[in-house]
């Protein structure tokens, strides 16, 4: 179930990569990554807007956004796996 959720969230984050950004926007990669991390957490709760590239990502190139998606997914899934392993009970 968590794998499906993670896949759905990845689609939510990757789908807006085709969105065009206007050339006049000044890129702020750190703000973009923070906004994407928030969007990921909102999506995990079921409250994220679909197919929306965060406004903070305007002017950030698609390759960088894709990199952030991977980093965010790796971090969040790692946290979930760690939490699951630490809460599992040992069997004799």
ABEGO torsion letter per residue (X at the ends): XAAAAAAAAAAAAAAAAABBBBAABBBBAAAAAAAAAAAAAAAAAGABBBGBBBAAABGBBAAAAAAAAAAAAAAAAAAAAAAAAAABBBBX
